[in-house]
Amino acid sequence: MTYTYKTKGTCASAIEIELNDNGIIENARFIGGCNGNTKGISALVKGMKAQDVIERLSGIRCGFKPTSCPDQLATALRKMTEEK
């Protein structure tokens, strides 16, 4: 399943996520944002269970913003798993 999530409150404008039938992240790609950081997040979550990523990244903030790119990835994964 491939999903594109339009982010809210971050420099990245969207996240493209590929999730397999077992709930494992095959690929995650941020559109925009801090290039090195978003590539790093994508590399770290590849091969992880979506639920583990949600638990680890939910609630992370960027400076004074109420969210962050990792938090938005967790939000996108939560929506993906709920729609499944």
PyMOL Python script that loads the backbone (N, CA, C, O; Angstrom):
from pymol import cmd

cmd.read_pdbstr("""\
ATOM      1  N   MET A   1       0.848  -1.170   0.000  1.00  0.00           N
ATOM      2  CA  MET A   1       0.000   0.000   0.000  1.00  0.00           C
ATOM      3  C   MET A   1       0.899   1.240   0.000  1.00  0.00           C
ATOM      4  O   MET A   1       1.804   1.356   0.826  1.00  0.00           O
ATOM      5  N   THR A   2       0.650   2.146  -0.911  1.00  0.00           N
ATOM      6  CA  THR A   2       1.381   3.408  -0.985  1.00  0.00           C
ATOM      7  C   THR A   2       0.428   4.529  -0.600  1.00  0.00           C
ATOM      8  O   THR A   2      -0.737   4.543  -0.997  1.00  0.00           O
ATOM      9  N   TYR A   3       0.942   5.455   0.173  1.00  0.00           N
ATOM     10  CA  TYR A   3       0.124   6.514   0.736  1.00  0.00           C
ATOM     11  C   TYR A   3       0.903   7.822   0.674  1.00  0.00           C
ATOM     12  O   TYR A   3       2.095   7.848   0.980  1.00  0.00           O
ATOM     13  N   THR A   4       0.247   8.893   0.286  1.00  0.00           N
ATOM     14  CA  THR A   4       0.855  10.219   0.324  1.00  0.00           C
ATOM     15  C   THR A   4       0.099  11.043   1.349  1.00  0.00           C
ATOM     16  O   THR A   4      -1.117  11.213   1.259  1.00  0.00           O
ATOM     17  N   TYR A   5       0.834  11.548   2.321  1.00  0.00           N
ATOM     18  CA  TYR A   5       0.250  12.328   3.401  1.00  0.00           C
ATOM     19  C   TYR A   5       0.716  13.769   3.296  1.00  0.00           C
ATOM     20  O   TYR A   5       1.918  14.031   3.253  1.00  0.00           O
ATOM     21  N   LYS A   6      -0.218  14.701   3.255  1.00  0.00           N
ATOM     22  CA  LYS A   6       0.118  16.133   3.237  1.00  0.00           C
ATOM     23  C   LYS A   6       0.355  16.562   4.679  1.00  0.00           C
ATOM     24  O   LYS A   6      -0.556  16.520   5.506  1.00  0.00           O
ATOM     25  N   THR A   7       1.578  16.974   4.974  1.00  0.00           N
ATOM     26  CA  THR A   7       1.940  17.329   6.341  1.00  0.00           C
ATOM     27  C   THR A   7       1.327  18.670   6.748  1.00  0.00           C
ATOM     28  O   THR A   7       0.924  19.476   5.910  1.00  0.00           O
ATOM     29  N   LYS A   8       1.273  18.873   8.045  1.00  0.00           N
ATOM     30  CA  LYS A   8       0.747  20.119   8.613  1.00  0.00           C
ATOM     31  C   LYS A   8       1.739  20.644   9.640  1.00  0.00           C
ATOM     32  O   LYS A   8       2.115  19.921  10.562  1.00  0.00           O
ATOM     33  N   GLY A   9       2.165  21.890   9.494  1.00  0.00           N
ATOM     34  CA  GLY A   9       3.012  22.528  10.485  1.00  0.00           C
ATOM     35  C   GLY A   9       4.489  22.201  10.403  1.00  0.00           C
ATOM     36  O   GLY A   9       5.224  22.425  11.365  1.00  0.00           O
ATOM     37  N   THR A  10       4.945  21.668   9.258  1.00  0.00           N
ATOM     38  CA  THR A  10       6.371  21.363   9.105  1.00  0.00           C
ATOM     39  C   THR A  10       6.901  21.949   7.806  1.00  0.00           C
ATOM     40  O   THR A  10       6.135  22.379   6.943  1.00  0.00           O
ATOM     41  N   CYS A  11       8.214  21.959   7.680  1.00  0.00           N
ATOM     42  CA  CYS A  11       8.851  22.437   6.445  1.00  0.00           C
ATOM     43  C   CYS A  11       8.587  21.472   5.294  1.00  0.00           C
ATOM     44  O   CYS A  11       8.444  21.896   4.147  1.00  0.00           O
ATOM     45  N   ALA A  12       8.524  20.179   5.594  1.00  0.00           N
ATOM     46  CA  ALA A  12       8.179  19.189   4.565  1.00  0.00           C
ATOM     47  C   ALA A  12       6.714  19.385   4.187  1.00  0.00           C
ATOM     48  O   ALA A  12       5.877  19.652   5.048  1.00  0.00           O
ATOM     49  N   SER A  13       6.410  19.252   2.914  1.00  0.00           N
ATOM     50  CA  SER A  13       5.029  19.459   2.470  1.00  0.00           C
ATOM     51  C   SER A  13       4.229  18.165   2.375  1.00  0.00           C
ATOM     52  O   SER A  13       2.998  18.185   2.400  1.00  0.00           O
ATOM     53  N   ALA A  14       4.940  17.030   2.264  1.00  0.00           N
ATOM     54  CA  ALA A  14       4.256  15.734   2.150  1.00  0.00           C
ATOM     55  C   ALA A  14       5.229  14.612   2.482  1.00  0.00           C
ATOM     56  O   ALA A  14       6.446  14.798   2.500  1.00  0.00           O
ATOM     57  N   ILE A  15       4.649  13.431   2.747  1.00  0.00           N
ATOM     58  CA  ILE A  15       5.434  12.218   2.969  1.00  0.00           C
ATOM     59  C   ILE A  15       4.803  11.116   2.137  1.00  0.00           C
ATOM     60  O   ILE A  15       3.595  10.890   2.203  1.00  0.00           O
ATOM     61  N   GLU A  16       5.631  10.429   1.351  1.00  0.00           N
ATOM     62  CA  GLU A  16       5.179   9.271   0.587  1.00  0.00           C
ATOM     63  C   GLU A  16       5.655   8.027   1.322  1.00  0.00           C
ATOM     64  O   GLU A  16       6.845   7.880   1.602  1.00  0.00           O
ATOM     65  N   ILE A  17       4.718   7.128   1.634  1.00  0.00           N
ATOM     66  CA  ILE A  17       5.041   5.951   2.441  1.00  0.00           C
ATOM     67  C   ILE A  17       4.562   4.693   1.731  1.00  0.00           C
ATOM     68  O   ILE A  17       3.442   4.641   1.222  1.00  0.00           O
ATOM     69  N   GLU A  18       5.425   3.679   1.703  1.00  0.00           N
ATOM     70  CA  GLU A  18       5.052   2.350   1.214  1.00  0.00           C
ATOM     71  C   GLU A  18       5.044   1.419   2.407  1.00  0.00           C
ATOM     72  O   GLU A  18       6.051   1.277   3.101  1.00  0.00           O
ATOM     73  N   LEU A  19       3.903   0.782   2.645  1.00  0.00           N
ATOM     74  CA  LEU A  19       3.734  -0.136   3.762  1.00  0.00           C
ATOM     75  C   LEU A  19       3.316  -1.488   3.194  1.00  0.00           C
ATOM     76  O   LEU A  19       2.383  -1.556   2.394  1.00  0.00           O
ATOM     77  N   ASN A  20       3.998  -2.575   3.598  1.00  0.00           N
ATOM     78  CA  ASN A  20       3.605  -3.882   3.069  1.00  0.00           C
ATOM     79  C   ASN A  20       2.432  -4.451   3.868  1.00  0.00           C
ATOM     80  O   ASN A  20       1.980  -3.834   4.832  1.00  0.00           O
ATOM     81  N   ASP A  21       1.948  -5.607   3.473  1.00  0.00           N
ATOM     82  CA  ASP A  21       0.768  -6.211   4.094  1.00  0.00           C
ATOM     83  C   ASP A  21       0.995  -6.613   5.547  1.00  0.00           C
ATOM     84  O   ASP A  21       0.035  -6.811   6.292  1.00  0.00           O
ATOM     85  N   ASN A  22       2.248  -6.735   5.952  1.00  0.00           N
ATOM     86  CA  ASN A  22       2.577  -7.109   7.331  1.00  0.00           C
ATOM     87  C   ASN A  22       2.791  -5.887   8.226  1.00  0.00           C
ATOM     88  O   ASN A  22       3.185  -6.027   9.384  1.00  0.00           O
ATOM     89  N   GLY A  23       2.531  -4.691   7.693  1.00  0.00           N
ATOM     90  CA  GLY A  23       2.700  -3.478   8.488  1.00  0.00           C
ATOM     91  C   GLY A  23       4.140  -3.024   8.605  1.00  0.00           C
ATOM     92  O   GLY A  23       4.487  -2.280   9.522  1.00  0.00           O
ATOM     93  N   ILE A  24       4.983  -3.466   7.683  1.00  0.00           N
ATOM     94  CA  ILE A  24       6.396  -3.081   7.670  1.00  0.00           C
ATOM     95  C   ILE A  24       6.600  -1.961   6.654  1.00  0.00           C
ATOM     96  O   ILE A  24       6.067  -2.009   5.546  1.00  0.00           O
ATOM     97  N   ILE A  25       7.373  -0.961   7.045  1.00  0.00           N
ATOM     98  CA  ILE A  25       7.649   0.174   6.149  1.00  0.00           C
ATOM     99  C   ILE A  25       8.675  -0.257   5.111  1.00  0.00           C
ATOM    100  O   ILE A  25       9.801  -0.620   5.451  1.00  0.00           O
ATOM    101  N   GLU A  26       8.284  -0.215   3.858  1.00  0.00           N
ATOM    102  CA  GLU A  26       9.174  -0.539   2.738  1.00  0.00           C
ATOM    103  C   GLU A  26       9.971   0.698   2.318  1.00  0.00           C
ATOM    104  O   GLU A  26      11.135   0.593   1.930  1.00  0.00           O
ATOM    105  N   ASN A  27       9.334   1.872   2.397  1.00  0.00           N
ATOM    106  CA  ASN A  27       9.980   3.111   1.986  1.00  0.00           C
ATOM    107  C   ASN A  27       9.216   4.293   2.561  1.00  0.00           C
ATOM    108  O   ASN A  27       7.993   4.250   2.696  1.00  0.00           O
ATOM    109  N   ALA A  28       9.938   5.336   2.893  1.00  0.00           N
ATOM    110  CA  ALA A  28       9.339   6.603   3.316  1.00  0.00           C
ATOM    111  C   ALA A  28      10.168   7.713   2.683  1.00  0.00           C
ATOM    112  O   ALA A  28      11.397   7.695   2.748  1.00  0.00           O
ATOM    113  N   ARG A  29       9.487   8.677   2.070  1.00  0.00           N
ATOM    114  CA  ARG A  29      10.192   9.772   1.401  1.00  0.00           C
ATOM    115  C   ARG A  29       9.484  11.079   1.713  1.00  0.00           C
ATOM    116  O   ARG A  29       8.285  11.226   1.473  1.00  0.00           O
ATOM    117  N   PHE A  30      10.240  12.022   2.249  1.00  0.00           N
ATOM    118  CA  PHE A  30       9.706  13.336   2.565  1.00  0.00           C
ATOM    119  C   PHE A  30       9.873  14.251   1.357  1.00  0.00           C
ATOM    120  O   PHE A  30      10.893  14.201   0.668  1.00  0.00           O
ATOM    121  N   ILE A  31       8.879  15.076   1.107  1.00  0.00           N
ATOM    122  CA  ILE A  31       8.946  16.097   0.066  1.00  0.00           C
ATOM    123  C   ILE A  31       9.214  17.412   0.789  1.00  0.00           C
ATOM    124  O   ILE A  31       8.373  17.898   1.544  1.00  0.00           O
ATOM    125  N   GLY A  32      10.379  17.976   0.554  1.00  0.00           N
ATOM    126  CA  GLY A  32      10.769  19.196   1.244  1.00  0.00           C
ATOM    127  C   GLY A  32      11.345  18.873   2.610  1.00  0.00           C
ATOM    128  O   GLY A  32      11.648  17.719   2.914  1.00  0.00           O
ATOM    129  N   GLY A  33      11.493  19.894   3.420  1.00  0.00           N
ATOM    130  CA  GLY A  33      12.050  19.706   4.753  1.00  0.00           C
ATOM    131  C   GLY A  33      13.566  19.757   4.737  1.00  0.00           C
ATOM    132  O   GLY A  33      14.174  20.040   3.705  1.00  0.00           O
ATOM    133  N   CYS A  34      14.172  19.483   5.876  1.00  0.00           N
ATOM    134  CA  CYS A  34      15.629  19.472   6.010  1.00  0.00           C
ATOM    135  C   CYS A  34      16.160  18.197   5.374  1.00  0.00           C
ATOM    136  O   CYS A  34      15.986  17.105   5.915  1.00  0.00           O
ATOM    137  N   ASN A  35      16.797  18.336   4.245  1.00  0.00           N
ATOM    138  CA  ASN A  35      17.176  17.207   3.394  1.00  0.00           C
ATOM    139  C   ASN A  35      17.892  16.086   4.145  1.00  0.00           C
ATOM    140  O   ASN A  35      17.481  14.929   4.058  1.00  0.00           O
ATOM    141  N   GLY A  36      18.932  16.403   4.865  1.00  0.00           N
ATOM    142  CA  GLY A  36      19.691  15.364   5.569  1.00  0.00           C
ATOM    143  C   GLY A  36      18.874  14.690   6.659  1.00  0.00           C
ATOM    144  O   GLY A  36      18.918  13.469   6.810  1.00  0.00           O
ATOM    145  N   ASN A  37      18.129  15.485   7.418  1.00  0.00           N
ATOM    146  CA  ASN A  37      17.334  14.922   8.508  1.00  0.00           C
ATOM    147  C   ASN A  37      16.224  14.016   7.988  1.00  0.00           C
ATOM    148  O   ASN A  37      16.001  12.929   8.522  1.00  0.00           O
ATOM    149  N   THR A  38      15.533  14.462   6.953  1.00  0.00           N
ATOM    150  CA  THR A  38      14.428  13.640   6.452  1.00  0.00           C
ATOM    151  C   THR A  38      14.941  12.367   5.777  1.00  0.00           C
ATOM    152  O   THR A  38      14.296  11.322   5.862  1.00  0.00           O
ATOM    153  N   LYS A  39      16.095  12.445   5.107  1.00  0.00           N
ATOM    154  CA  LYS A  39      16.700  11.236   4.540  1.00  0.00           C
ATOM    155  C   LYS A  39      17.109  10.280   5.655  1.00  0.00           C
ATOM    156  O   LYS A  39      16.955   9.065   5.530  1.00  0.00           O
ATOM    157  N   GLY A  40      17.627  10.835   6.740  1.00  0.00           N
ATOM    158  CA  GLY A  40      18.022  10.021   7.882  1.00  0.00           C
ATOM    159  C   GLY A  40      16.839   9.318   8.516  1.00  0.00           C
ATOM    160  O   GLY A  40      16.912   8.125   8.814  1.00  0.00           O
ATOM    161  N   ILE A  41      15.741  10.047   8.727  1.00  0.00           N
ATOM    162  CA  ILE A  41      14.529   9.453   9.294  1.00  0.00           C
ATOM    163  C   ILE A  41      14.039   8.329   8.384  1.00  0.00           C
ATOM    164  O   ILE A  41      13.696   7.244   8.853  1.00  0.00           O
ATOM    165  N   SER A  42      14.009   8.598   7.083  1.00  0.00           N
ATOM    166  CA  SER A  42      13.543   7.596   6.119  1.00  0.00           C
ATOM    167  C   SER A  42      14.388   6.331   6.180  1.00  0.00           C
ATOM    168  O   SER A  42      13.851   5.224   6.154  1.00  0.00           O
ATOM    169  N   ALA A  43      15.700   6.487   6.259  1.00  0.00           N
ATOM    170  CA  ALA A  43      16.593   5.325   6.318  1.00  0.00           C
ATOM    171  C   ALA A  43      16.406   4.550   7.620  1.00  0.00           C
ATOM    172  O   ALA A  43      16.457   3.320   7.620  1.00  0.00           O
ATOM    173  N   LEU A  44      16.192   5.246   8.710  1.00  0.00           N
ATOM    174  CA  LEU A  44      16.042   4.583  10.008  1.00  0.00           C
ATOM    175  C   LEU A  44      14.751   3.779  10.120  1.00  0.00           C
ATOM    176  O   LEU A  44      14.742   2.710  10.731  1.00  0.00           O
ATOM    177  N   VAL A  45      13.665   4.275   9.542  1.00  0.00           N
ATOM    178  CA  VAL A  45      12.382   3.592   9.696  1.00  0.00           C
ATOM    179  C   VAL A  45      12.161   2.475   8.679  1.00  0.00           C
ATOM    180  O   VAL A  45      11.270   1.645   8.856  1.00  0.00           O
ATOM    181  N   LYS A  46      12.958   2.450   7.624  1.00  0.00           N
ATOM    182  CA  LYS A  46      12.812   1.399   6.603  1.00  0.00           C
ATOM    183  C   LYS A  46      13.016   0.030   7.251  1.00  0.00           C
ATOM    184  O   LYS A  46      14.020  -0.206   7.923  1.00  0.00           O
ATOM    185  N   GLY A  47      12.045  -0.872   7.041  1.00  0.00           N
ATOM    186  CA  GLY A  47      12.120  -2.205   7.605  1.00  0.00           C
ATOM    187  C   GLY A  47      11.503  -2.337   8.989  1.00  0.00           C
ATOM    188  O   GLY A  47      11.413  -3.441   9.527  1.00  0.00           O
ATOM    189  N   MET A  48      11.076  -1.212   9.571  1.00  0.00           N
ATOM    190  CA  MET A  48      10.457  -1.244  10.902  1.00  0.00           C
ATOM    191  C   MET A  48       8.953  -1.461  10.799  1.00  0.00           C
ATOM    192  O   MET A  48       8.338  -1.164   9.775  1.00  0.00           O
ATOM    193  N   LYS A  49       8.373  -1.982  11.874  1.00  0.00           N
ATOM    194  CA  LYS A  49       6.923  -2.089  11.964  1.00  0.00           C
ATOM    195  C   LYS A  49       6.356  -0.690  12.145  1.00  0.00           C
ATOM    196  O   LYS A  49       6.895   0.119  12.902  1.00  0.00           O
ATOM    197  N   ALA A  50       5.269  -0.416  11.445  1.00  0.00           N
ATOM    198  CA  ALA A  50       4.633   0.901  11.527  1.00  0.00           C
ATOM    199  C   ALA A  50       4.287   1.237  12.971  1.00  0.00           C
ATOM    200  O   ALA A  50       4.487   2.374  13.398  1.00  0.00           O
ATOM    201  N   GLN A  51       3.777   0.280  13.728  1.00  0.00           N
ATOM    202  CA  GLN A  51       3.367   0.531  15.102  1.00  0.00           C
ATOM    203  C   GLN A  51       4.549   0.955  15.975  1.00  0.00           C
ATOM    204  O   GLN A  51       4.400   1.816  16.842  1.00  0.00           O
ATOM    205  N   ASP A  52       5.716   0.358  15.751  1.00  0.00           N
ATOM    206  CA  ASP A  52       6.914   0.738  16.511  1.00  0.00           C
ATOM    207  C   ASP A  52       7.329   2.169  16.207  1.00  0.00           C
ATOM    208  O   ASP A  52       7.725   2.914  17.103  1.00  0.00           O
ATOM    209  N   VAL A  53       7.235   2.547  14.935  1.00  0.00           N
ATOM    210  CA  VAL A  53       7.586   3.910  14.535  1.00  0.00           C
ATOM    211  C   VAL A  53       6.604   4.907  15.150  1.00  0.00           C
ATOM    212  O   VAL A  53       7.008   5.964  15.634  1.00  0.00           O
ATOM    213  N   ILE A  54       5.321   4.568  15.131  1.00  0.00           N
ATOM    214  CA  ILE A  54       4.301   5.438  15.722  1.00  0.00           C
ATOM    215  C   ILE A  54       4.614   5.678  17.198  1.00  0.00           C
ATOM    216  O   ILE A  54       4.577   6.816  17.666  1.00  0.00           O
ATOM    217  N   GLU A  55       4.919   4.611  17.927  1.00  0.00           N
ATOM    218  CA  GLU A  55       5.210   4.733  19.356  1.00  0.00           C
ATOM    219  C   GLU A  55       6.458   5.571  19.625  1.00  0.00           C
ATOM    220  O   GLU A  55       6.489   6.342  20.584  1.00  0.00           O
ATOM    221  N   ARG A  56       7.475   5.430  18.796  1.00  0.00           N
ATOM    222  CA  ARG A  56       8.738   6.144  19.022  1.00  0.00           C
ATOM    223  C   ARG A  56       8.701   7.610  18.602  1.00  0.00           C
ATOM    224  O   ARG A  56       9.334   8.450  19.240  1.00  0.00           O
ATOM    225  N   LEU A  57       7.968   7.926  17.536  1.00  0.00           N
ATOM    226  CA  LEU A  57       8.059   9.267  16.963  1.00  0.00           C
ATOM    227  C   LEU A  57       6.904  10.203  17.329  1.00  0.00           C
ATOM    228  O   LEU A  57       7.020  11.417  17.158  1.00  0.00           O
ATOM    229  N   SER A  58       5.809   9.663  17.821  1.00  0.00           N
ATOM    230  CA  SER A  58       4.659  10.509  18.176  1.00  0.00           C
ATOM    231  C   SER A  58       5.039  11.511  19.258  1.00  0.00           C
ATOM    232  O   SER A  58       5.676  11.170  20.255  1.00  0.00           O
ATOM    233  N   GLY A  59       4.635  12.739  19.034  1.00  0.00           N
ATOM    234  CA  GLY A  59       4.836  13.777  20.038  1.00  0.00           C
ATOM    235  C   GLY A  59       6.151  14.519  19.966  1.00  0.00           C
ATOM    236  O   GLY A  59       6.361  15.456  20.737  1.00  0.00           O
ATOM    237  N   ILE A  60       7.051  14.133  19.061  1.00  0.00           N
ATOM    238  CA  ILE A  60       8.319  14.860  18.922  1.00  0.00           C
ATOM    239  C   ILE A  60       8.020  16.232  18.329  1.00  0.00           C
ATOM    240  O   ILE A  60       7.277  16.354  17.355  1.00  0.00           O
ATOM    241  N   ARG A  61       8.606  17.255  18.930  1.00  0.00           N
ATOM    242  CA  ARG A  61       8.378  18.620  18.473  1.00  0.00           C
ATOM    243  C   ARG A  61       9.638  19.185  17.835  1.00  0.00           C
ATOM    244  O   ARG A  61      10.749  18.740  18.123  1.00  0.00           O
ATOM    245  N   CYS A  62       9.451  20.174  16.964  1.00  0.00           N
ATOM    246  CA  CYS A  62      10.551  20.874  16.312  1.00  0.00           C
ATOM    247  C   CYS A  62      10.561  22.300  16.852  1.00  0.00           C
ATOM    248  O   CYS A  62       9.711  23.112  16.488  1.00  0.00           O
ATOM    249  N   GLY A  63      11.515  22.598  17.713  1.00  0.00           N
ATOM    250  CA  GLY A  63      11.567  23.931  18.311  1.00  0.00           C
ATOM    251  C   GLY A  63      10.284  24.239  19.055  1.00  0.00           C
ATOM    252  O   GLY A  63       9.848  23.465  19.907  1.00  0.00           O
ATOM    253  N   PHE A  64       9.681  25.375  18.730  1.00  0.00           N
ATOM    254  CA  PHE A  64       8.447  25.781  19.394  1.00  0.00           C
ATOM    255  C   PHE A  64       7.200  25.319  18.648  1.00  0.00           C
ATOM    256  O   PHE A  64       6.078  25.607  19.064  1.00  0.00           O
ATOM    257  N   LYS A  65       7.397  24.609  17.554  1.00  0.00           N
ATOM    258  CA  LYS A  65       6.250  24.085  16.788  1.00  0.00           C
ATOM    259  C   LYS A  65       5.605  22.939  17.569  1.00  0.00           C
ATOM    260  O   LYS A  65       6.293  22.226  18.300  1.00  0.00           O
ATOM    261  N   PRO A  66       4.306  22.758  17.422  1.00  0.00           N
ATOM    262  CA  PRO A  66       3.637  21.663  18.138  1.00  0.00           C
ATOM    263  C   PRO A  66       3.839  20.292  17.493  1.00  0.00           C
ATOM    264  O   PRO A  66       3.330  19.291  17.998  1.00  0.00           O
ATOM    265  N   THR A  67       4.578  20.236  16.378  1.00  0.00           N
ATOM    266  CA  THR A  67       4.806  18.982  15.656  1.00  0.00           C
ATOM    267  C   THR A  67       6.202  19.009  15.046  1.00  0.00           C
ATOM    268  O   THR A  67       6.969  19.947  15.266  1.00  0.00           O
ATOM    269  N   SER A  68       6.522  17.975  14.282  1.00  0.00           N
ATOM    270  CA  SER A  68       7.823  17.865  13.606  1.00  0.00           C
ATOM    271  C   SER A  68       7.659  16.890  12.446  1.00  0.00           C
ATOM    272  O   SER A  68       6.605  16.273  12.295  1.00  0.00           O
ATOM    273  N   CYS A  69       8.689  16.751  11.635  1.00  0.00           N
ATOM    274  CA  CYS A  69       8.623  15.767  10.547  1.00  0.00           C
ATOM    275  C   CYS A  69       8.471  14.347  11.100  1.00  0.00           C
ATOM    276  O   CYS A  69       7.665  13.583  10.570  1.00  0.00           O
ATOM    277  N   PRO A  70       9.223  13.962  12.156  1.00  0.00           N
ATOM    278  CA  PRO A  70       9.006  12.623  12.709  1.00  0.00           C
ATOM    279  C   PRO A  70       7.582  12.437  13.250  1.00  0.00           C
ATOM    280  O   PRO A  70       6.981  11.380  13.059  1.00  0.00           O
ATOM    281  N   ASP A  71       7.049  13.448  13.916  1.00  0.00           N
ATOM    282  CA  ASP A  71       5.683  13.373  14.441  1.00  0.00           C
ATOM    283  C   ASP A  71       4.671  13.261  13.305  1.00  0.00           C
ATOM    284  O   ASP A  71       3.689  12.530  13.424  1.00  0.00           O
ATOM    285  N   GLN A  72       4.897  13.970  12.216  1.00  0.00           N
ATOM    286  CA  GLN A  72       3.995  13.894  11.070  1.00  0.00           C
ATOM    287  C   GLN A  72       4.071  12.520  10.405  1.00  0.00           C
ATOM    288  O   GLN A  72       3.064  12.026   9.897  1.00  0.00           O
ATOM    289  N   LEU A  73       5.245  11.900  10.401  1.00  0.00           N
ATOM    290  CA  LEU A  73       5.372  10.538   9.886  1.00  0.00           C
ATOM    291  C   LEU A  73       4.544   9.587  10.750  1.00  0.00           C
ATOM    292  O   LEU A  73       3.842   8.722  10.225  1.00  0.00           O
ATOM    293  N   ALA A  74       4.624   9.745  12.063  1.00  0.00           N
ATOM    294  CA  ALA A  74       3.827   8.913  12.973  1.00  0.00           C
ATOM    295  C   ALA A  74       2.338   9.120  12.719  1.00  0.00           C
ATOM    296  O   ALA A  74       1.571   8.157  12.713  1.00  0.00           O
ATOM    297  N   THR A  75       1.925  10.361  12.510  1.00  0.00           N
ATOM    298  CA  THR A  75       0.515  10.668  12.227  1.00  0.00           C
ATOM    299  C   THR A  75       0.074  10.005  10.928  1.00  0.00           C
ATOM    300  O   THR A  75      -1.010   9.424  10.860  1.00  0.00           O
ATOM    301  N   ALA A  76       0.908  10.090   9.902  1.00  0.00           N
ATOM    302  CA  ALA A  76       0.585   9.474   8.611  1.00  0.00           C
ATOM    303  C   ALA A  76       0.457   7.962   8.750  1.00  0.00           C
ATOM    304  O   ALA A  76      -0.467   7.362   8.201  1.00  0.00           O
ATOM    305  N   LEU A  77       1.379   7.349   9.479  1.00  0.00           N
ATOM    306  CA  LEU A  77       1.327   5.899   9.671  1.00  0.00           C
ATOM    307  C   LEU A  77       0.091   5.487  10.457  1.00  0.00           C
ATOM    308  O   LEU A  77      -0.522   4.460  10.165  1.00  0.00           O
ATOM    309  N   ARG A  78      -0.270   6.276  11.439  1.00  0.00           N
ATOM    310  CA  ARG A  78      -1.478   5.991  12.221  1.00  0.00           C
ATOM    311  C   ARG A  78      -2.704   5.992  11.304  1.00  0.00           C
ATOM    312  O   ARG A  78      -3.547   5.098  11.375  1.00  0.00           O
ATOM    313  N   LYS A  79      -2.788   7.009  10.443  1.00  0.00           N
ATOM    314  CA  LYS A  79      -3.921   7.084   9.505  1.00  0.00           C
ATOM    315  C   LYS A  79      -3.909   5.902   8.535  1.00  0.00           C
ATOM    316  O   LYS A  79      -4.959   5.337   8.230  1.00  0.00           O
ATOM    317  N   MET A  80      -2.735   5.534   8.057  1.00  0.00           N
ATOM    318  CA  MET A  80      -2.626   4.405   7.131  1.00  0.00           C
ATOM    319  C   MET A  80      -3.119   3.117   7.785  1.00  0.00           C
ATOM    320  O   MET A  80      -3.890   2.369   7.183  1.00  0.00           O
ATOM    321  N   THR A  81      -2.684   2.862   8.996  1.00  0.00           N
ATOM    322  CA  THR A  81      -3.038   1.613   9.669  1.00  0.00           C
ATOM    323  C   THR A  81      -4.515   1.598  10.057  1.00  0.00           C
ATOM    324  O   THR A  81      -5.128   0.532  10.106  1.00  0.00           O
ATOM    325  N   GLU A  82      -5.088   2.762  10.332  1.00  0.00           N
ATOM    326  CA  GLU A  82      -6.521   2.823  10.653  1.00  0.00           C
ATOM    327  C   GLU A  82      -7.380   2.569   9.418  1.00  0.00           C
ATOM    328  O   GLU A  82      -8.451   1.970   9.519  1.00  0.00           O
ATOM    329  N   GLU A  83      -6.917   3.020   8.256  1.00  0.00           N
ATOM    330  CA  GLU A  83      -7.662   2.849   7.008  1.00  0.00           C
ATOM    331  C   GLU A  83      -7.554   1.440   6.448  1.00  0.00           C
ATOM    332  O   GLU A  83      -8.387   1.022   5.644  1.00  0.00           O
ATOM    333  N   LYS A  84      -6.539   0.712   6.868  1.00  0.00           N
ATOM    334  CA  LYS A  84      -6.274  -0.624   6.342  1.00  0.00           C
ATOM    335  C   LYS A  84      -7.379  -1.598   6.646  1.00  0.00           C
ATOM    336  O   LYS A  84      -7.295  -2.765   6.265  1.00  0.00           O
TER     337      LYS A  84
END
""", "prot")
cmd.dss("prot")
cmd.show_as("cartoon", "prot")
cmd.util.cbc("prot")
cmd.orient("prot")
